[in-house]
Amino acid sequence: MTVKASASGGASGSPRRITISTVMEFTDFGTDVEAEAPPAGRVADVTAQAARQGRKHS
């Protein structure tokens, strides 16, 4: 995964806007894997937060 971030802002003290683009490359489709879900304390559902942020910037 590659994450690229750029930040821009106005005068000193003004809020900064940060844009993040994520590129993910998926390979080896069909390969059998063994994986376990992480413990509940190590995950978070940010779906609603991402949706709110998307509506603010569209």
N, C-alpha and C positions, 0 to 999 in steps of 0.2 A: 504494500500500500504506500502511496506517495501522498503527502499532505503539503500543499503550498499555501502560504498565508501572506496577505499583503495588508498593511494597515495605512489608513489615511486619516487625517484630522485637520481641523482648522487651527485657529489661534490657540495659544496656551490656555489650558483649562477647559477647552471644549471637548465634547465626547468624541471618541475615535470610533470609526467604523472599521470592522475587520471582516474580510471576506475570506472564506476557506473553501477550497476546492479539494475534493478527494477523488483519487483515481484508484480503482481496485482492478487487479488482473486475476481472473479465475482460469485455472488450468486443470488438467487431469480429470475431466468430467467422467463419471462412471467408475472411478477408483473407489474400492471399498476402504472405509476408514472406521476407526474406533475413537469416539470422542465423548467426553462427559461434560455436562452443563456445569458452569461455574457455580459456586455457592451463592445463595440468594443475596447475601450481604455484599457481594462483589459486582452486582448488576443493578441497572436502573432502567426504567422505561421512560424515555424522554420523547415519546411520540407526540404527546400533547404540547410539550414545550417547543418542539421543532415546528409543529403546525402553527402555533401562535407566532413564532418568529417569521415563518414564511408569509403569513398574512400581513405582518407589519411592513415587509419589504416588497410586497408585490403591488 
